[in-house]
Amino acid sequence: MIEYHSSDRLDDVFQALSNPARREIVSLLAVRPYNIGELAPQFDMSLAAVSKHVKLLERAGIVEREIRGRTHICRLKAEALNEAYSWLGGYEKFWRARLDALTQILENPRRGGAG
């Protein structure tokens, strides 16, 4: 098994989430496990194409696949998403300050320089 540095894992997660179909797969798996055959009809693509998307999500550590005979059951592994969430959370202070400044301007337009 490949050992990841934190930044490598984060890169993989963001790359995996860069595709809208993969984000939708993650959304579906957040509700319940699906097998590949159940996921495929949710998209305008072949079973093989959906399987390739799931494999990329697996490599990023976002999805785990359990094989039972010919059935591949996919489950969300939220731990990988938690690392991305934590990284993005570091920008919360930045955005909060911007929104607070905007609120002050909107509440006091004369002091905000608008007139």
URLIN-V987713 format. One line per field, one symbol per residue. ss: DSSP state (@ for helix, = for strand, . for the rest). phi: phi as a letter, one per 40 degrees, with the letter a starting at -180 (. if undefined). burial: 1 if it has 16 or more other ideal C-beta (glycine too) atoms within 10 Angstrom, else 0. Layout:
# URLIN-V987713
ss: ???
phi: ???
burial: ???
This chain:
# URLIN-V987713
ss: .....@@@@@@@@@@@...@@@@@@@@@@@@..==@@@@@......@@@@@@@@@@@@@...======..======.@@@@@@@@@@@@..@@@@@@@@@@@@@@@@........
phi: .ccbcdccccdcccccccbcccccdccccccacbcdcccdccbcacdcccccccccccccgcbbbbbbgccbcbbcbcdccccccccccccccdccccccccdccccbccccgci
burial: 0000000011011001100011001101100001110011001000000110110110011110100000010101100110010000000000000000000000000000000
